[in-house]
Amino acid sequence: MVARLSVTIQDVLDTLKQVKDPEIDTVSILDLGMVEEIIVQEDSIYIQVLPTFSGCPALEIIKSNIIQAMKNAHSIEHVQVEFITAPPWTSDRITEKGRQNLKKFGISPPSHMKEDGSWHIDCPYCGSTYVTMENIFGPTACRSILYCKSCKNPFEAMKPMSTLL
């Protein structure tokens, strides 16, 4: 006889709030807007995740962390995590809490792109818009390096990703 799960989708969401981005430990994958779908069945949990970039080197770590969190929190053996690319992840999926937690880490969250494709970045330390792009290529594919001319701090900014690009 197979035991039925008494885990709800809300239970899974509560657990996913604890699964942090491996490179940015102040923000969860849920607040990054990476979770697309959750299915709870009789003896298993299936979670679809949108990578922020398809070539992200942290995907296997994220997958492992999700599976381990589900097994630890809910004593579930059958947890499947699938990375999907449709719909594409966009930076508009980041929650307000996620944006605040990116700033706490010293990363400027992406601004919402305007219809003309332009965007501006505020310094995560002082809030100034008097910043310059030092390098479009940051430590990861999803971040750039900037410099604040007001507080004189270098910082990273998440690149805006949009379906408009």
N, C-alpha and C positions, 0 to 999 in steps of 0.2 A: 504494500500500500504506500502510495506517494503522499507525503505530507503537503498540505496546501500552505502557500505563503500567506502570512497575514501582513505583508508589507504593502503599503500604499504608494502611489506616485508621490505624495507629499513626503513620505518617509525617505524616498530616494532623493528628492530635491533637498531635503534637510541634510542628508549625508553628502551630497555633491557640493553643498556650501563649504564643506571642510576640505575639499580637494582643491589645492592651490596650484596655480601655474608653477611648474618647477623652476622657472627662471625669475618669477616675480612673486615672492611668497606673501604678498599683501593682498592678492586678488585671487578669487576662486575662478574655476573654469565656468561656473554658473554665471558669475558677474561679468565674465568676458563675453558671455553670450554664445558659448561654444556648444551648449547642449541643445539639440534640435528635437529629439523625441525620446520618450521613455515608455517602455512597455513592460508591465509586470504581468507575468503569466503564473500558472500553477506552481512551478518549481524553479523559475528563472526570472532574470531581469535582463532586458535588452535596452541598450542606450546608444543612440546615434549622436555622434559628436562632429561638429564642424571645425576643422583645423583653421587657425588664423592664417596660416600659409601652408600650402600643400607640402612643401619641402621642410617643414619645421622639424628640427632634429629631436624635439622633446616629445613627439607623438607617442612613442612606445612607453616613455616614462608616464605620460598622462594616462594612457590606457591601463598600465599596471597599477597606478595609484587609484584609479576608479575601481578596478576590480577588487583590489585589496580593501578599500574603504567599504565597499558593499559587503564583502565577506565578513569583515570585522564587525560592522554595525548590525548586520541582519542575519549572520550565520547562513549565508547563501552560497552554495557551491557553483551554481550555474549563472555566471554573469558574462554577458557578451557585450563588447564595446566595438562599434563599427564607426570608422571615420568615413564621412560622406562629403561630397563636394557640391551637392545641389540640395537646397539653395546654397549659393556661396556665402561664406561668412563675410560680414561687413563690420566696420568699426561702429556703425550705428547700433549694433546689438549690445554694446557694452552698457551695463546699467549705470545709474548715477552713483551707486555705491562702488562699483568697479572703477569709475572715473576718479572718485575721491581716493580710493586705495592705490591707484596708480600714482597719484600725486604724492601720497605718503612715501612711496618707494623712490620718488625723485624722477618719475617719468611723466612727461606731459601727455595727457590723454589726447587722442585725435579730436580735432574739432569736427563739427558736422560740416561736410563739404557743401559748398554753395552750388547753385545750379550751373555757374560758369566754370566749375571745377577748381576754384581757388579755395584755399584754407589758410588759417592763421594758427599760430601756436603761442600759448601763454606759458611763461616760465612757471614750473611747478613750485618753485621756492618763494618767489615774490609776486607772482601774478602779472608781471610786466609783459607787454607785447613787443618790447624793444629787444628782439632776439634775432640772431642770424643763424643760418644753416651752416654748420662747419663741414658736415659730411652727410650726404644722403644715405650712405651706407653705415649703419650702426653695428653693434655687436651681434645683432640677429637681423634676419631679413625683414622683420616687421618694425624695426626701430631706426631712427636717424639720430645724429649727434648735432646738438645746437649749443649756442652760447648766449647767455643773457647779458646784455650790455648794461642793464640796470644794477643787478646784484653781483655781476661778474662771475657767475657760476656756469660751468658747462653742465649740460643735462641731456637726457635722451627724450625723444618724443616718439610715440607710436605713429606710424604712417597711417593716414586715413585710407581705408579700403572701401570702395563703393562700387555698386553695380553701374554707376554712371561713367566709370573710367573706361 
